[in-house]
Amino acid sequence: MIQVTRKDQKESTENLLRRFNRKVQQSGVISAAKQNQFFEKPMSKRDRREKAIIRKARKADKMKKIKLGIR
């Protein structure tokens, strides 16, 4: 559990919220929750990496075509 306490009595609630949000973001709690939101079939690391490489290449190709005005 992430805990954030006031530095002093004069610290604003906005500042406190900002520090809390930053700590939550850095800890990776939200990304882990989003990742576990839906069941994902077990897949080997190798397959996952290969699919990520293919996605990255497709995206780069698509962006290149958009910049050239082909699409």
N, C-alpha and C positions, 0 to 999 in steps of 0.2 A: 504494500500500500504506500502510495506516495503522500508525504506530508510536507506541507509548506507552512511555516509560521511567520507571523509578522516580524519584521526586523525591529520596528519600534511602533509606538502608538500612532505616530503621524503618517505611517505608510498608507497610501490609498488602497481601496479595494481593487481598483483597476490594475495597479502595480502587482498586487498579490495574485490576482487572476493570471496576469501575464507570466509571472514566474512559475505558477502552477502548470499552466499550459505548456510552457517550455520544458519543464521537467517530465511531464507526461509524454510529450513528443519524443524527447531524448531517450526515455526508457523503453519505448517501442510497445507499450501496452495496447494502444489503439490499433497499430498495424497488426499485432498478433491476434487481436479480437476479430478484425476484419478478415484476416486470413482463415480463421477457424469458423467463420460465419456459415459457410456451406461445406458439405462433405466433399472431399477431394479424394479420388481413387489413389491408392499408393502407386508411386512412380519412382523409378530409380533416379539418382542424381544426374546420371549421364543423359537420360531421356529428357529430363527437365531442362538441362543446359542446352541440348540440341534444339529443343523447341524454342527456347529463348533466343538463340542465335538466329534461327529462321525468322522469328517475329521481328527482330531488330533489323535484319537485312530487308525484309519486306517493307518495313516502315521507312527505311532509308531510301529505298527505291521509289516508294510513293512520294516522299518529300522531294526527291530529285526531279521526278516527272512534273510535280506541281510547280516547282521553281522554273522549269523549262517551258511551262505552259502547255504541255502535251495533254494533260488531263483537265 
